[in-house]
Amino acid sequence: MVAIAPTQRFFPLRAILALAFASLFVTPALAEDPPLFKLVARDGVFTPTVIEVPAGKRVRLEVSNEGKTPMEFESRDLKQEKVIPPGGKATVTINAMKPGEYRFFDEFHEKTGQGKLVVK
């Protein structure tokens, strides 16, 4: 028979209690939704064409297609691509970014459907 020291016997219980206590403080921060920014696409034109977002934070971008044809929100800079039917909406989550400008466009109307995310 192997003898177990009293401190070894209670370690798992202490670890579980410590994690449970820590989760009381961490959970509200994790549950918080990233800020939402709205973008409207209408027949090859974005409104607004420039959106400013905070650096170092995840953000959500809600794209509404109020046009009469499908549109494709695309950004190689943001690594996002989403086809949205007429009258539809899509929300894309963008991971925290460094300050700078990130281009997006409507691939179905690339000449007129241009915009950028400015991260400050």
MODELLER restraints for C-alpha pairs under 7 A, 6 or more apart:
rsr = mdl.restraints
at = mdl.atoms
rsr.add(forms.Gaussian(group=physical.xy_distance, feature=features.Distance(at['CA:34:A'], at['CA:58:A']), mean=5.65, stdev=0.5))
rsr.add(forms.Gaussian(group=physical.xy_distance, feature=features.Distance(at['CA:34:A'], at['CA:59:A']), mean=4.90, stdev=0.5))
rsr.add(forms.Gaussian(group=physical.xy_distance, feature=features.Distance(at['CA:34:A'], at['CA:60:A']), mean=6.12, stdev=0.5))
rsr.add(forms.Gaussian(group=physical.xy_distance, feature=features.Distance(at['CA:35:A'], at['CA:59:A']), mean=5.21, stdev=0.5))
rsr.add(forms.Gaussian(group=physical.xy_distance, feature=features.Distance(at['CA:35:A'], at['CA:60:A']), mean=6.01, stdev=0.5))
rsr.add(forms.Gaussian(group=physical.xy_distance, feature=features.Distance(at['CA:36:A'], at['CA:59:A']), mean=6.20, stdev=0.5))
rsr.add(forms.Gaussian(group=physical.xy_distance, feature=features.Distance(at['CA:36:A'], at['CA:60:A']), mean=4.69, stdev=0.5))
rsr.add(forms.Gaussian(group=physical.xy_distance, feature=features.Distance(at['CA:36:A'], at['CA:61:A']), mean=5.75, stdev=0.5))
rsr.add(forms.Gaussian(group=physical.xy_distance, feature=features.Distance(at['CA:36:A'], at['CA:62:A']), mean=6.89, stdev=0.5))
rsr.add(forms.Gaussian(group=physical.xy_distance, feature=features.Distance(at['CA:37:A'], at['CA:60:A']), mean=6.20, stdev=0.5))
rsr.add(forms.Gaussian(group=physical.xy_distance, feature=features.Distance(at['CA:37:A'], at['CA:61:A']), mean=4.91, stdev=0.5))
rsr.add(forms.Gaussian(group=physical.xy_distance, feature=features.Distance(at['CA:37:A'], at['CA:62:A']), mean=6.15, stdev=0.5))
rsr.add(forms.Gaussian(group=physical.xy_distance, feature=features.Distance(at['CA:38:A'], at['CA:61:A']), mean=5.83, stdev=0.5))
rsr.add(forms.Gaussian(group=physical.xy_distance, feature=features.Distance(at['CA:38:A'], at['CA:62:A']), mean=4.82, stdev=0.5))
rsr.add(forms.Gaussian(group=physical.xy_distance, feature=features.Distance(at['CA:38:A'], at['CA:63:A']), mean=6.17, stdev=0.5))
rsr.add(forms.Gaussian(group=physical.xy_distance, feature=features.Distance(at['CA:39:A'], at['CA:46:A']), mean=6.83, stdev=0.5))
rsr.add(forms.Gaussian(group=physical.xy_distance, feature=features.Distance(at['CA:39:A'], at['CA:47:A']), mean=5.93, stdev=0.5))
rsr.add(forms.Gaussian(group=physical.xy_distance, feature=features.Distance(at['CA:39:A'], at['CA:48:A']), mean=6.33, stdev=0.5))
rsr.add(forms.Gaussian(group=physical.xy_distance, feature=features.Distance(at['CA:39:A'], at['CA:62:A']), mean=6.01, stdev=0.5))
rsr.add(forms.Gaussian(group=physical.xy_distance, feature=features.Distance(at['CA:39:A'], at['CA:63:A']), mean=4.82, stdev=0.5))
rsr.add(forms.Gaussian(group=physical.xy_distance, feature=features.Distance(at['CA:39:A'], at['CA:64:A']), mean=6.33, stdev=0.5))
rsr.add(forms.Gaussian(group=physical.xy_distance, feature=features.Distance(at['CA:40:A'], at['CA:46:A']), mean=5.61, stdev=0.5))
rsr.add(forms.Gaussian(group=physical.xy_distance, feature=features.Distance(at['CA:40:A'], at['CA:47:A']), mean=5.14, stdev=0.5))
rsr.add(forms.Gaussian(group=physical.xy_distance, feature=features.Distance(at['CA:40:A'], at['CA:63:A']), mean=5.73, stdev=0.5))
rsr.add(forms.Gaussian(group=physical.xy_distance, feature=features.Distance(at['CA:40:A'], at['CA:64:A']), mean=4.82, stdev=0.5))
rsr.add(forms.Gaussian(group=physical.xy_distance, feature=features.Distance(at['CA:40:A'], at['CA:65:A']), mean=6.06, stdev=0.5))
rsr.add(forms.Gaussian(group=physical.xy_distance, feature=features.Distance(at['CA:40:A'], at['CA:66:A']), mean=6.78, stdev=0.5))
rsr.add(forms.Gaussian(group=physical.xy_distance, feature=features.Distance(at['CA:41:A'], at['CA:47:A']), mean=6.47, stdev=0.5))
rsr.add(forms.Gaussian(group=physical.xy_distance, feature=features.Distance(at['CA:41:A'], at['CA:64:A']), mean=6.02, stdev=0.5))
rsr.add(forms.Gaussian(group=physical.xy_distance, feature=features.Distance(at['CA:41:A'], at['CA:65:A']), mean=4.82, stdev=0.5))
rsr.add(forms.Gaussian(group=physical.xy_distance, feature=features.Distance(at['CA:41:A'], at['CA:66:A']), mean=6.00, stdev=0.5))
rsr.add(forms.Gaussian(group=physical.xy_distance, feature=features.Distance(at['CA:41:A'], at['CA:67:A']), mean=6.63, stdev=0.5))
rsr.add(forms.Gaussian(group=physical.xy_distance, feature=features.Distance(at['CA:42:A'], at['CA:65:A']), mean=6.02, stdev=0.5))
rsr.add(forms.Gaussian(group=physical.xy_distance, feature=features.Distance(at['CA:42:A'], at['CA:66:A']), mean=5.01, stdev=0.5))
rsr.add(forms.Gaussian(group=physical.xy_distance, feature=features.Distance(at['CA:42:A'], at['CA:67:A']), mean=4.14, stdev=0.5))
rsr.add(forms.Gaussian(group=physical.xy_distance, feature=features.Distance(at['CA:43:A'], at['CA:67:A']), mean=4.64, stdev=0.5))
rsr.add(forms.Gaussian(group=physical.xy_distance, feature=features.Distance(at['CA:43:A'], at['CA:68:A']), mean=6.52, stdev=0.5))
rsr.add(forms.Gaussian(group=physical.xy_distance, feature=features.Distance(at['CA:43:A'], at['CA:69:A']), mean=6.71, stdev=0.5))
rsr.add(forms.Gaussian(group=physical.xy_distance, feature=features.Distance(at['CA:44:A'], at['CA:106:A']), mean=6.65, stdev=0.5))
rsr.add(forms.Gaussian(group=physical.xy_distance, feature=features.Distance(at['CA:44:A'], at['CA:109:A']), mean=4.90, stdev=0.5))
rsr.add(forms.Gaussian(group=physical.xy_distance, feature=features.Distance(at['CA:44:A'], at['CA:112:A']), mean=5.54, stdev=0.5))
rsr.add(forms.Gaussian(group=physical.xy_distance, feature=features.Distance(at['CA:44:A'], at['CA:113:A']), mean=4.60, stdev=0.5))
rsr.add(forms.Gaussian(group=physical.xy_distance, feature=features.Distance(at['CA:45:A'], at['CA:112:A']), mean=5.92, stdev=0.5))
rsr.add(forms.Gaussian(group=physical.xy_distance, feature=features.Distance(at['CA:45:A'], at['CA:113:A']), mean=4.69, stdev=0.5))
rsr.add(forms.Gaussian(group=physical.xy_distance, feature=features.Distance(at['CA:46:A'], at['CA:113:A']), mean=5.98, stdev=0.5))
rsr.add(forms.Gaussian(group=physical.xy_distance, feature=features.Distance(at['CA:46:A'], at['CA:114:A']), mean=6.84, stdev=0.5))
rsr.add(forms.Gaussian(group=physical.xy_distance, feature=features.Distance(at['CA:46:A'], at['CA:115:A']), mean=6.76, stdev=0.5))
rsr.add(forms.Gaussian(group=physical.xy_distance, feature=features.Distance(at['CA:49:A'], at['CA:114:A']), mean=6.86, stdev=0.5))
rsr.add(forms.Gaussian(group=physical.xy_distance, feature=features.Distance(at['CA:49:A'], at['CA:115:A']), mean=4.46, stdev=0.5))
rsr.add(forms.Gaussian(group=physical.xy_distance, feature=features.Distance(at['CA:49:A'], at['CA:116:A']), mean=6.40, stdev=0.5))
rsr.add(forms.Gaussian(group=physical.xy_distance, feature=features.Distance(at['CA:50:A'], at['CA:115:A']), mean=5.75, stdev=0.5))
rsr.add(forms.Gaussian(group=physical.xy_distance, feature=features.Distance(at['CA:50:A'], at['CA:116:A']), mean=5.09, stdev=0.5))
rsr.add(forms.Gaussian(group=physical.xy_distance, feature=features.Distance(at['CA:50:A'], at['CA:117:A']), mean=5.88, stdev=0.5))
rsr.add(forms.Gaussian(group=physical.xy_distance, feature=features.Distance(at['CA:50:A'], at['CA:118:A']), mean=6.94, stdev=0.5))
rsr.add(forms.Gaussian(group=physical.xy_distance, feature=features.Distance(at['CA:51:A'], at['CA:116:A']), mean=6.55, stdev=0.5))
rsr.add(forms.Gaussian(group=physical.xy_distance, feature=features.Distance(at['CA:51:A'], at['CA:117:A']), mean=4.94, stdev=0.5))
rsr.add(forms.Gaussian(group=physical.xy_distance, feature=features.Distance(at['CA:51:A'], at['CA:118:A']), mean=6.01, stdev=0.5))
rsr.add(forms.Gaussian(group=physical.xy_distance, feature=features.Distance(at['CA:52:A'], at['CA:117:A']), mean=5.89, stdev=0.5))
rsr.add(forms.Gaussian(group=physical.xy_distance, feature=features.Distance(at['CA:52:A'], at['CA:118:A']), mean=4.67, stdev=0.5))
rsr.add(forms.Gaussian(group=physical.xy_distance, feature=features.Distance(at['CA:52:A'], at['CA:119:A']), mean=5.81, stdev=0.5))
rsr.add(forms.Gaussian(group=physical.xy_distance, feature=features.Distance(at['CA:53:A'], at['CA:118:A']), mean=6.23, stdev=0.5))
rsr.add(forms.Gaussian(group=physical.xy_distance, feature=features.Distance(at['CA:53:A'], at['CA:119:A']), mean=5.00, stdev=0.5))
rsr.add(forms.Gaussian(group=physical.xy_distance, feature=features.Distance(at['CA:53:A'], at['CA:120:A']), mean=6.39, stdev=0.5))
rsr.add(forms.Gaussian(group=physical.xy_distance, feature=features.Distance(at['CA:54:A'], at['CA:119:A']), mean=5.60, stdev=0.5))
rsr.add(forms.Gaussian(group=physical.xy_distance, feature=features.Distance(at['CA:54:A'], at['CA:120:A']), mean=5.27, stdev=0.5))
rsr.add(forms.Gaussian(group=physical.xy_distance, feature=features.Distance(at['CA:55:A'], at['CA:96:A']), mean=6.58, stdev=0.5))
rsr.add(forms.Gaussian(group=physical.xy_distance, feature=features.Distance(at['CA:55:A'], at['CA:97:A']), mean=5.58, stdev=0.5))
rsr.add(forms.Gaussian(group=physical.xy_distance, feature=features.Distance(at['CA:55:A'], at['CA:98:A']), mean=5.51, stdev=0.5))
rsr.add(forms.Gaussian(group=physical.xy_distance, feature=features.Distance(at['CA:55:A'], at['CA:99:A']), mean=5.54, stdev=0.5))
rsr.add(forms.Gaussian(group=physical.xy_distance, feature=features.Distance(at['CA:55:A'], at['CA:119:A']), mean=5.28, stdev=0.5))
rsr.add(forms.Gaussian(group=physical.xy_distance, feature=features.Distance(at['CA:55:A'], at['CA:120:A']), mean=5.15, stdev=0.5))
rsr.add(forms.Gaussian(group=physical.xy_distance, feature=features.Distance(at['CA:56:A'], at['CA:96:A']), mean=4.58, stdev=0.5))
rsr.add(forms.Gaussian(group=physical.xy_distance, feature=features.Distance(at['CA:56:A'], at['CA:97:A']), mean=5.28, stdev=0.5))
rsr.add(forms.Gaussian(group=physical.xy_distance, feature=features.Distance(at['CA:56:A'], at['CA:98:A']), mean=6.10, stdev=0.5))
rsr.add(forms.Gaussian(group=physical.xy_distance, feature=features.Distance(at['CA:57:A'], at['CA:95:A']), mean=6.93, stdev=0.5))
rsr.add(forms.Gaussian(group=physical.xy_distance, feature=features.Distance(at['CA:57:A'], at['CA:96:A']), mean=4.29, stdev=0.5))
rsr.add(forms.Gaussian(group=physical.xy_distance, feature=features.Distance(at['CA:57:A'], at['CA:97:A']), mean=6.84, stdev=0.5))
rsr.add(forms.Gaussian(group=physical.xy_distance, feature=features.Distance(at['CA:58:A'], at['CA:94:A']), mean=5.64, stdev=0.5))
rsr.add(forms.Gaussian(group=physical.xy_distance, feature=features.Distance(at['CA:58:A'], at['CA:95:A']), mean=4.50, stdev=0.5))
rsr.add(forms.Gaussian(group=physical.xy_distance, feature=features.Distance(at['CA:58:A'], at['CA:96:A']), mean=4.40, stdev=0.5))
rsr.add(forms.Gaussian(group=physical.xy_distance, feature=features.Distance(at['CA:59:A'], at['CA:93:A']), mean=5.85, stdev=0.5))
rsr.add(forms.Gaussian(group=physical.xy_distance, feature=features.Distance(at['CA:59:A'], at['CA:94:A']), mean=5.34, stdev=0.5))
rsr.add(forms.Gaussian(group=physical.xy_distance, feature=features.Distance(at['CA:59:A'], at['CA:95:A']), mean=6.69, stdev=0.5))
rsr.add(forms.Gaussian(group=physical.xy_distance, feature=features.Distance(at['CA:60:A'], at['CA:91:A']), mean=6.47, stdev=0.5))
rsr.add(forms.Gaussian(group=physical.xy_distance, feature=features.Distance(at['CA:60:A'], at['CA:92:A']), mean=5.61, stdev=0.5))
rsr.add(forms.Gaussian(group=physical.xy_distance, feature=features.Distance(at['CA:60:A'], at['CA:93:A']), mean=4.38, stdev=0.5))
rsr.add(forms.Gaussian(group=physical.xy_distance, feature=features.Distance(at['CA:60:A'], at['CA:94:A']), mean=6.02, stdev=0.5))
rsr.add(forms.Gaussian(group=physical.xy_distance, feature=features.Distance(at['CA:61:A'], at['CA:91:A']), mean=5.48, stdev=0.5))
rsr.add(forms.Gaussian(group=physical.xy_distance, feature=features.Distance(at['CA:61:A'], at['CA:92:A']), mean=5.29, stdev=0.5))
rsr.add(forms.Gaussian(group=physical.xy_distance, feature=features.Distance(at['CA:61:A'], at['CA:93:A']), mean=6.38, stdev=0.5))
rsr.add(forms.Gaussian(group=physical.xy_distance, feature=features.Distance(at['CA:62:A'], at['CA:89:A']), mean=6.87, stdev=0.5))
rsr.add(forms.Gaussian(group=physical.xy_distance, feature=features.Distance(at['CA:62:A'], at['CA:90:A']), mean=5.72, stdev=0.5))
rsr.add(forms.Gaussian(group=physical.xy_distance, feature=features.Distance(at['CA:62:A'], at['CA:91:A']), mean=4.27, stdev=0.5))
rsr.add(forms.Gaussian(group=physical.xy_distance, feature=features.Distance(at['CA:62:A'], at['CA:92:A']), mean=6.53, stdev=0.5))
rsr.add(forms.Gaussian(group=physical.xy_distance, feature=features.Distance(at['CA:63:A'], at['CA:89:A']), mean=5.57, stdev=0.5))
rsr.add(forms.Gaussian(group=physical.xy_distance, feature=features.Distance(at['CA:63:A'], at['CA:90:A']), mean=5.33, stdev=0.5))
rsr.add(forms.Gaussian(group=physical.xy_distance, feature=features.Distance(at['CA:63:A'], at['CA:91:A']), mean=6.14, stdev=0.5))
rsr.add(forms.Gaussian(group=physical.xy_distance, feature=features.Distance(at['CA:64:A'], at['CA:88:A']), mean=5.98, stdev=0.5))
rsr.add(forms.Gaussian(group=physical.xy_distance, feature=features.Distance(at['CA:64:A'], at['CA:89:A']), mean=4.34, stdev=0.5))
rsr.add(forms.Gaussian(group=physical.xy_distance, feature=features.Distance(at['CA:64:A'], at['CA:90:A']), mean=6.63, stdev=0.5))
rsr.add(forms.Gaussian(group=physical.xy_distance, feature=features.Distance(at['CA:65:A'], at['CA:71:A']), mean=6.98, stdev=0.5))
rsr.add(forms.Gaussian(group=physical.xy_distance, feature=features.Distance(at['CA:65:A'], at['CA:84:A']), mean=6.44, stdev=0.5))
rsr.add(forms.Gaussian(group=physical.xy_distance, feature=features.Distance(at['CA:65:A'], at['CA:85:A']), mean=6.79, stdev=0.5))
rsr.add(forms.Gaussian(group=physical.xy_distance, feature=features.Distance(at['CA:65:A'], at['CA:86:A']), mean=5.51, stdev=0.5))
rsr.add(forms.Gaussian(group=physical.xy_distance, feature=features.Distance(at['CA:65:A'], at['CA:87:A']), mean=5.36, stdev=0.5))
rsr.add(forms.Gaussian(group=physical.xy_distance, feature=features.Distance(at['CA:65:A'], at['CA:88:A']), mean=5.48, stdev=0.5))
rsr.add(forms.Gaussian(group=physical.xy_distance, feature=features.Distance(at['CA:65:A'], at['CA:89:A']), mean=6.16, stdev=0.5))
rsr.add(forms.Gaussian(group=physical.xy_distance, feature=features.Distance(at['CA:66:A'], at['CA:86:A']), mean=6.17, stdev=0.5))
rsr.add(forms.Gaussian(group=physical.xy_distance, feature=features.Distance(at['CA:66:A'], at['CA:87:A']), mean=5.21, stdev=0.5))
rsr.add(forms.Gaussian(group=physical.xy_distance, feature=features.Distance(at['CA:67:A'], at['CA:86:A']), mean=5.63, stdev=0.5))
rsr.add(forms.Gaussian(group=physical.xy_distance, feature=features.Distance(at['CA:67:A'], at['CA:87:A']), mean=6.90, stdev=0.5))
rsr.add(forms.Gaussian(group=physical.xy_distance, feature=features.Distance(at['CA:68:A'], at['CA:86:A']), mean=5.39, stdev=0.5))
rsr.add(forms.Gaussian(group=physical.xy_distance, feature=features.Distance(at['CA:69:A'], at['CA:85:A']), mean=6.84, stdev=0.5))
rsr.add(forms.Gaussian(group=physical.xy_distance, feature=features.Distance(at['CA:69:A'], at['CA:86:A']), mean=5.28, stdev=0.5))
rsr.add(forms.Gaussian(group=physical.xy_distance, feature=features.Distance(at['CA:70:A'], at['CA:84:A']), mean=5.74, stdev=0.5))
rsr.add(forms.Gaussian(group=physical.xy_distance, feature=features.Distance(at['CA:70:A'], at['CA:85:A']), mean=4.36, stdev=0.5))
rsr.add(forms.Gaussian(group=physical.xy_distance, feature=features.Distance(at['CA:70:A'], at['CA:86:A']), mean=5.16, stdev=0.5))
rsr.add(forms.Gaussian(group=physical.xy_distance, feature=features.Distance(at['CA:71:A'], at['CA:83:A']), mean=5.80, stdev=0.5))
rsr.add(forms.Gaussian(group=physical.xy_distance, feature=features.Distance(at['CA:71:A'], at['CA:84:A']), mean=5.43, stdev=0.5))
rsr.add(forms.Gaussian(group=physical.xy_distance, feature=features.Distance(at['CA:71:A'], at['CA:85:A']), mean=6.53, stdev=0.5))
rsr.add(forms.Gaussian(group=physical.xy_distance, feature=features.Distance(at['CA:71:A'], at['CA:106:A']), mean=5.98, stdev=0.5))
rsr.add(forms.Gaussian(group=physical.xy_distance, feature=features.Distance(at['CA:71:A'], at['CA:108:A']), mean=5.67, stdev=0.5))
rsr.add(forms.Gaussian(group=physical.xy_distance, feature=features.Distance(at['CA:72:A'], at['CA:81:A']), mean=6.89, stdev=0.5))
rsr.add(forms.Gaussian(group=physical.xy_distance, feature=features.Distance(at['CA:72:A'], at['CA:82:A']), mean=5.49, stdev=0.5))
rsr.add(forms.Gaussian(group=physical.xy_distance, feature=features.Distance(at['CA:72:A'], at['CA:83:A']), mean=4.20, stdev=0.5))
rsr.add(forms.Gaussian(group=physical.xy_distance, feature=features.Distance(at['CA:72:A'], at['CA:84:A']), mean=6.05, stdev=0.5))
rsr.add(forms.Gaussian(group=physical.xy_distance, feature=features.Distance(at['CA:72:A'], at['CA:106:A']), mean=5.04, stdev=0.5))
rsr.add(forms.Gaussian(group=physical.xy_distance, feature=features.Distance(at['CA:72:A'], at['CA:107:A']), mean=5.31, stdev=0.5))
rsr.add(forms.Gaussian(group=physical.xy_distance, feature=features.Distance(at['CA:72:A'], at['CA:108:A']), mean=6.04, stdev=0.5))
rsr.add(forms.Gaussian(group=physical.xy_distance, feature=features.Distance(at['CA:73:A'], at['CA:81:A']), mean=5.61, stdev=0.5))
rsr.add(forms.Gaussian(group=physical.xy_distance, feature=features.Distance(at['CA:73:A'], at['CA:82:A']), mean=5.19, stdev=0.5))
rsr.add(forms.Gaussian(group=physical.xy_distance, feature=features.Distance(at['CA:73:A'], at['CA:83:A']), mean=6.30, stdev=0.5))
rsr.add(forms.Gaussian(group=physical.xy_distance, feature=features.Distance(at['CA:73:A'], at['CA:105:A']), mean=5.94, stdev=0.5))
rsr.add(forms.Gaussian(group=physical.xy_distance, feature=features.Distance(at['CA:73:A'], at['CA:106:A']), mean=4.95, stdev=0.5))
rsr.add(forms.Gaussian(group=physical.xy_distance, feature=features.Distance(at['CA:73:A'], at['CA:107:A']), mean=6.70, stdev=0.5))
rsr.add(forms.Gaussian(group=physical.xy_distance, feature=features.Distance(at['CA:74:A'], at['CA:80:A']), mean=5.57, stdev=0.5))
rsr.add(forms.Gaussian(group=physical.xy_distance, feature=features.Distance(at['CA:74:A'], at['CA:81:A']), mean=4.33, stdev=0.5))
rsr.add(forms.Gaussian(group=physical.xy_distance, feature=features.Distance(at['CA:74:A'], at['CA:82:A']), mean=6.47, stdev=0.5))
rsr.add(forms.Gaussian(group=physical.xy_distance, feature=features.Distance(at['CA:74:A'], at['CA:104:A']), mean=5.63, stdev=0.5))
rsr.add(forms.Gaussian(group=physical.xy_distance, feature=features.Distance(at['CA:74:A'], at['CA:105:A']), mean=5.45, stdev=0.5))
rsr.add(forms.Gaussian(group=physical.xy_distance, feature=features.Distance(at['CA:74:A'], at['CA:106:A']), mean=6.14, stdev=0.5))
rsr.add(forms.Gaussian(group=physical.xy_distance, feature=features.Distance(at['CA:74:A'], at['CA:107:A']), mean=6.42, stdev=0.5))
rsr.add(forms.Gaussian(group=physical.xy_distance, feature=features.Distance(at['CA:75:A'], at['CA:81:A']), mean=6.43, stdev=0.5))
rsr.add(forms.Gaussian(group=physical.xy_distance, feature=features.Distance(at['CA:75:A'], at['CA:103:A']), mean=6.19, stdev=0.5))
rsr.add(forms.Gaussian(group=physical.xy_distance, feature=features.Distance(at['CA:75:A'], at['CA:104:A']), mean=4.37, stdev=0.5))
rsr.add(forms.Gaussian(group=physical.xy_distance, feature=features.Distance(at['CA:75:A'], at['CA:105:A']), mean=6.41, stdev=0.5))
rsr.add(forms.Gaussian(group=physical.xy_distance, feature=features.Distance(at['CA:77:A'], at['CA:102:A']), mean=5.55, stdev=0.5))
rsr.add(forms.Gaussian(group=physical.xy_distance, feature=features.Distance(at['CA:77:A'], at['CA:103:A']), mean=6.26, stdev=0.5))
rsr.add(forms.Gaussian(group=physical.xy_distance, feature=features.Distance(at['CA:78:A'], at['CA:102:A']), mean=6.67, stdev=0.5))
rsr.add(forms.Gaussian(group=physical.xy_distance, feature=features.Distance(at['CA:84:A'], at['CA:90:A']), mean=6.73, stdev=0.5))
rsr.add(forms.Gaussian(group=physical.xy_distance, feature=features.Distance(at['CA:98:A'], at['CA:119:A']), mean=6.83, stdev=0.5))
rsr.add(forms.Gaussian(group=physical.xy_distance, feature=features.Distance(at['CA:99:A'], at['CA:119:A']), mean=4.64, stdev=0.5))
rsr.add(forms.Gaussian(group=physical.xy_distance, feature=features.Distance(at['CA:99:A'], at['CA:120:A']), mean=4.98, stdev=0.5))
rsr.add(forms.Gaussian(group=physical.xy_distance, feature=features.Distance(at['CA:100:A'], at['CA:118:A']), mean=5.91, stdev=0.5))
rsr.add(forms.Gaussian(group=physical.xy_distance, feature=features.Distance(at['CA:100:A'], at['CA:119:A']), mean=5.21, stdev=0.5))
rsr.add(forms.Gaussian(group=physical.xy_distance, feature=features.Distance(at['CA:100:A'], at['CA:120:A']), mean=6.91, stdev=0.5))
rsr.add(forms.Gaussian(group=physical.xy_distance, feature=features.Distance(at['CA:101:A'], at['CA:116:A']), mean=6.43, stdev=0.5))
rsr.add(forms.Gaussian(group=physical.xy_distance, feature=features.Distance(at['CA:101:A'], at['CA:117:A']), mean=5.71, stdev=0.5))
rsr.add(forms.Gaussian(group=physical.xy_distance, feature=features.Distance(at['CA:101:A'], at['CA:118:A']), mean=4.58, stdev=0.5))
rsr.add(forms.Gaussian(group=physical.xy_distance, feature=features.Distance(at['CA:101:A'], at['CA:119:A']), mean=6.21, stdev=0.5))
rsr.add(forms.Gaussian(group=physical.xy_distance, feature=features.Distance(at['CA:102:A'], at['CA:116:A']), mean=5.38, stdev=0.5))
rsr.add(forms.Gaussian(group=physical.xy_distance, feature=features.Distance(at['CA:102:A'], at['CA:117:A']), mean=5.03, stdev=0.5))
rsr.add(forms.Gaussian(group=physical.xy_distance, feature=features.Distance(at['CA:102:A'], at['CA:118:A']), mean=6.44, stdev=0.5))
rsr.add(forms.Gaussian(group=physical.xy_distance, feature=features.Distance(at['CA:103:A'], at['CA:115:A']), mean=5.97, stdev=0.5))
rsr.add(forms.Gaussian(group=physical.xy_distance, feature=features.Distance(at['CA:103:A'], at['CA:116:A']), mean=4.29, stdev=0.5))
rsr.add(forms.Gaussian(group=physical.xy_distance, feature=features.Distance(at['CA:103:A'], at['CA:117:A']), mean=6.38, stdev=0.5))
rsr.add(forms.Gaussian(group=physical.xy_distance, feature=features.Distance(at['CA:104:A'], at['CA:114:A']), mean=6.16, stdev=0.5))
rsr.add(forms.Gaussian(group=physical.xy_distance, feature=features.Distance(at['CA:104:A'], at['CA:115:A']), mean=5.30, stdev=0.5))
rsr.add(forms.Gaussian(group=physical.xy_distance, feature=features.Distance(at['CA:104:A'], at['CA:116:A']), mean=5.52, stdev=0.5))
rsr.add(forms.Gaussian(group=physical.xy_distance, feature=features.Distance(at['CA:105:A'], at['CA:113:A']), mean=5.32, stdev=0.5))
rsr.add(forms.Gaussian(group=physical.xy_distance, feature=features.Distance(at['CA:105:A'], at['CA:114:A']), mean=4.46, stdev=0.5))
rsr.add(forms.Gaussian(group=physical.xy_distance, feature=features.Distance(at['CA:105:A'], at['CA:115:A']), mean=5.97, stdev=0.5))
rsr.add(forms.Gaussian(group=physical.xy_distance, feature=features.Distance(at['CA:106:A'], at['CA:113:A']), mean=4.92, stdev=0.5))
rsr.add(forms.Gaussian(group=physical.xy_distance, feature=features.Distance(at['CA:106:A'], at['CA:114:A']), mean=6.65, stdev=0.5))
